[in-house]
Amino acid sequence: MRGNELAGWLRLTLTPGVGPDAARRLLAAFGLPEAVFAQPLGALRQVVSDAQADALATPPPDFDTQLAATHTWLDGGADRRIWGLADADYPAALLRTEDPPLLLYAVGSGLADGTLTAPALAIVGSRNPTPQGCANAQAFAGSLAQAGLVVVSGMALGIDGAAHEGALDAGGRTIAVVGTGLDRVYPKRHLGLAHRITASGLVVSELPLGTPPLAHNFPRRNRIISALSQGTLVVEAALQSGSLITARLALEQGKEVFAIPGSIHAPQSRGCHALIKQGAKLVESAQDVLEELRWPGHAGIAPEFIAEPPYSTKAKGQNGLKNAVLAALGHDPASLDVLMARTGLDAAHLQGQLLELELADQVARLPGGLFQQRGRG
C-alpha cells in the first residue's frame, strides 16, 4: 500500500475522535477512505456525529510527518508490510471478527512463507509466572511448533516471552502481536527476542508507528492474538489477568480454550482453574492440545520435556538467598536436582537452605525426595 491509498487509511485511523466503529460506518457508507474524505460535511454528519465530521474535515496534527515516517519505515526492507481493511491480502482470520483492525502493520521473514495464515495456537499467561510456569510455556510451545503449529503470543514478560522462545528454540515459527508501534520494542528487555522473532516469524500491530506502550492498547491487541489462532492455551493466569480476556475472546470467536492446572496455593493458577470450571479443556501435555485440535500426525509427537529454567540466587544475605530458593521452588513439588538446576547452588548449600526453611515451617519435605512450599490460609 502506497501513495494516496496509504495516506487515506492512515488519516482515517489517526483522526481524533473517530474510533473503529465510526470508521467502519464511514467505509460502509462511502467506500474507501479517499471517498470518505471527498464527502461534504453534511454527508458525513449523516453517518457520524457532528464533532467527528468536523474532525474529518482537516488532516490530523502532524499528519504529514506521520505519513513520511510510515513511508520511510516501509522502505526499510522487503520484510515490512501494511494492509488496509480492503486489501485483497488482508488476513481472512481477522476479517471474520467483529472488530478487525483498519490497518495492520507487520515485519518479519514470515511474510514470505505464509506464517500469518498458517494454522496457529495462542499461548498466553502471567507476566509474573512461577519458574515451572515459564518452563511449561517453553516446553509446550516447542512441542507445538515442532508439530507444525505457529505459536502466537504478545511478547510480554513472563509466559508470553517463554512461549516465543520455546517455539524459536525448537526451530518453529512464532507471531508476536504487540501493543505499540512496530518501530518500538516493549518491554525493552525483549529487544533481542524481537530480533529473533522477525528473523523467523512476524511481529504485528494495528497501532501507528511511534505509538508508545499505553495501558489501554494491550487488552485490545488480545482479540488479534485469539483471532489468528485455532485455540488459546492459558499456562498461568491470576483471576484478573489479561490472559483471561484473550480466552474469553477466543470463546466468542468459536475457538478452543485450553488451560494448564497448577497448585491450589498459587495465585497464578487461579485463572486457569476458573477457566477449567467454565469448560476450558484441562491439558497436561502438548499431545492433549493436538488431539483436541485433531491435528494430523499428533500420535507421533513425543511428550515434551519440561525443562527447568535457571533461577537467580544472587540476592545478598541469608534472607535474600532463602527468598530466592522459595521463588525457585514455586508452588509445585520439586526435587533437589530440579532446585539445583534452577538456583545454581550445590547440593550441600541448597540442602542447608531447605532445612532452615523447613524449620521455619515455610517448606515441607514430601515422599520421594520432593519439596513444596507450605500453603497459607
N, C-alpha and C positions, 0 to 999 in steps of 0.2 A: 504494500500500500504506500503510495507516494503522492506528492503534489496536492492538488485541491481535495482529493478524496481523503487523504490523511488529515489535512487541515480541518475539514468539515467534522470528521469524527472526533478529533481531538478538542475542537472548540465546543462541541456538544457535551463532552464529558467534563470539561473544565468550567462551563458556565455556572456561576454561583447560583445556588438555589434550585437548580434543575437536577433532580435526582434521577435514578434509573427508571422509576415508574413514569415520571413525566416525559423523559426522553423516549421511552418506548411508545407512549401515546402519540408523540410528535412524529415518530418514524412511521407509525401505523397510518397516521392521517395524511402525511405529505411525501413519504418515501425517504430517500437518502438524506443525510444531513445537509448537503448543499441545497436541496429543495426546501428544507426546513428554514434555512436562513434567508431564502429568497422570498418568504411569505411576508405579506403586510402585517402590521401589528394587530389589526383586527382579526385576521385569520388565526394568528397564534393564540389570541385570547379566547377563541372558541374551544381550544384544546387544553390550555394550561391557564394558571392564574395570571392576573394582570402583572404581578411582580415578576413572575417567571418570564412572561412575554417581554417585559421591559428589559430584563437581563439578557435575553437572546438578541436584542436589537444591536448590541455592540460587543465586540470581542472582549473576552476576559482580560483583566490586567496582566501585563507581561506575556500575552499570548504569543507574540512573535518570537520572543526569547525561548519560550517553551517549545514552539514548533521547530525552531532551528536546532535546539538541543536534541529533540527527538530524531530529526533527520541525521544529525551527527552520530547519534547512537546507532541508528540503523546502518549507517555507512561503516561502522566499526568492524564488521565481519559478516561472513555468509551465514553464521550461526545465530542470526538475530532476525526476529520476525514480529510483526504486529498484525493481528487480524481484527477487522471490524465485524460487527454482528451480521452484516450482509455478505461477508466474504464467502466465496464458494468453498474455501478450505477451512472455514471456521469449524472447530471441533463439534461434531454432532452430539456428543455426550452432554455438552454444555447447552446446546440449543434445546435439548429436551427438558431443561429445568425451567422453573417459573421465573427465575431471576438471572438470566445469562449475562455475563459481562458485556458491556457495549464495546469495549476494546480489550484485547488480550495480548499481552506482551510475553515473548518467550526468547530465551537464549540457551544455546547448548547444542552439542553434537546430535542430540536426539531428534532434531528437526529433519535430519537426513535419513533416519531409519524407522520412522513411524512410531516413535516412543509415545507420543501424545495420544495416539489412537489404539495402542496395543492393550490387551487385557491387563488390568491392574488391580492391586489391592491397597487400600489405605491402611497405614499403621500409625496410630496416634496415641498420646498419653501424657502423663505428668511432666512438667518442667522440673520437678524435684523428685525424681524416682528413687527407689531403692537400688542398691547395686545389682540385685537379682533382676529387677525390672529392666534395667539397661541391658543386662546380658540376655534376657528373654527377647527383647525387641531386636537386638542384633542377630540373634540366632534364628528367630522366626523369619526376619527379613532375608537373611542369607538363604534359608531353605526355599522360601517362596520365590526368590529371584532365580535360584538355580532351576526351579521348576518352570521358569519362563514367564512369571508374572512381573510386571513393573511395580515397584514399591513407591507409593505416593505418600508424602507427608508434608509437614510445614516448616522444616528446618529450624524449629525452635530448640532450645536447650532440652536436655533430658531424652525422653523416649523418641521424639522426632529425629534428633541428631543420630541416636543409636540405630534407628531403622535405616536411615540413609546410608550410614557407614556399613551396616550389615549387608545391604544389597550390593554396595560397591566392592566390599571385600570379597564377596562371592562371585565377582565378575558379572553382576547383573546390572539392570538399568533402574534408575530412580528419577522421580519428578518431585521437585520442591515447589510448593505453592506458597509464596511469601506475601507478607503484609506491608511491603514497602515498594518503592520504585525499583526497577532492576539495576539501576546504577548505584544502589546501596546494598550493603550486606548487614543484616541484623539477625542475631547478635553478632558483634564484631569478632568474637572468638571463633565464629564459624566461617571466617573468610577462606581458610584452607579447604573446608568442606564444600563451600560454594564452588570453588575452582574444580574440585574433584567431580562434583555433580555436573557442571557444564561440560566437562570433558567426556562424560559417559552417559549423560542424560539431559535433563532440562530443568531450568528454573523458570517459573511462570508467575505472572502477576497481572491483575486488572488495573493496577494503580499507575498513574502517570509517573514518568521519570522525576526524580527529586523528592518523591513522597517520603517523609520520614516515618519512623515506627510509631504510629499513633494507635492508642489502645483500641479504638472502635473499629479499626480496619481488620484486626486479627480474627474476631468472630465471623466477619463477613467472608473472609477467604476460605472458611471451613466448608462452605457449600461447594466450592470448586474442588476441594480435596475429595469430598464424597462423590461428586458427580463424575469425576474422571475414573472412578474405581468401581469394580464389581461388588465390593463389600468393604467394610471398615472393621479393622481389628483394634480394640482398645486394650492396651497392655497394662497400664496402671492409670488410675484417674481418681481424684478426690470427688466428692459429691458435687462440688461447684466448678468442676473442671470444664474448660472449653472443649475438651475431647468429647464430652457428653453432647455438646452442641453438634459436633460432627456426626456422632452416632444417631442423634435424632434426625438430622438432615438426611442421612443415609436411609433411614426407615421411611421418611416421607418420599424419598425418591424410589422406593421399592427395592432397595439394596439389602444385602445380608449384613448383619452386625454380629461380630464375634467379640468375646471378652475372655481374658485370662484370669482365673480366680487367684486370690492371694490370701495372706494371713488375715484373720478377722481383727487382728490388732493393728493392722497397717492402715492409716488414713488413705494411702494411695490405692488401696484395694476396694474402698467402699463404693466408688463409682462403678467399677466393674461388677461388683456384687449386685448393685442396684439394676444394672443393665440385664444381668442374668435373670434376676427376679422378674423383669419385664419381658423376658422372652429372647434375649440375645443368646447366641449359641456359646456354650461353655467349651473352650478348646484348651487342650493340654499339649498339642504339638502342631506343627505346620501341616502334618498329614490330615488332621481333623479339618483344617480350613480347606484344603484341596479336595477332600472327599465331599464336603458340603457344597463346594462350587462345582462338583462333578468335573474336575479338571482332568483332561486326558493324561494318562500315564501316572496318576498320583500314586498308584500302588508301588511304583518303583522308586519313590523318593525315600531316601534313607532318613531315619529320625535325626533331627538336628542335635548337634552338640551344644548344650547350654554353657557357653564359655563364661568364665568368671573374670570380671574386669578387675584391674588393679585399683586399689583404693588408698588414697594418700594417708600416711600416718606421720606426716611431717609436723603436725601441731606440737608446739613446745610444751614441756611439763607433763607430769603424770596424768592430770585430769584431761588435758588435751589429747593425750595418747589413748586413754580409756574411751573418750568420746569418739575418737576415730575408729577404734575397734568396734564399738557399738554400731556406728554408722555402717561399717563394712559388713557387720552381721545382718543388718536389716531386720526384717520381721519373719523370715523363713528360716527353718533349721539349716545349719551349715556345719560341715565337718572342719576339723583342724586344717586339713590340707587346703580346703577351699579358702579359709580365712588367711592362711599363709600366702596364697596366691593373690588375694585381694589387698592385703596390707603390706606385703613385702617383709614382714617380720619373720625371724627364725622361730622354730618350734618352741624352744625354751622360753624365749621372751614373750611369745604370744600366750603360752600356757600360764605364765605368771600373771599376765593381764587378765586372762579369763578367770583365773582363780580369785583374783581380787574382785572382779565383777560378780562372781558367784557369791562371795561372802557379803557383798553389798546388796544381794538379792536383786541384781539387775539382769543376771543371766542364769539360765537353768541348763544343767547338763542332762541330755536325753540319752536313751538307749542307742547303741550303735555308734557311739563316739560323736554325737551331734550336739550342737549348742544352739540355744534360742533365747532371744530377749524375752524377759518376763512381761506379760501384758499388764496394762494399767487399767484400773477401774473394773 
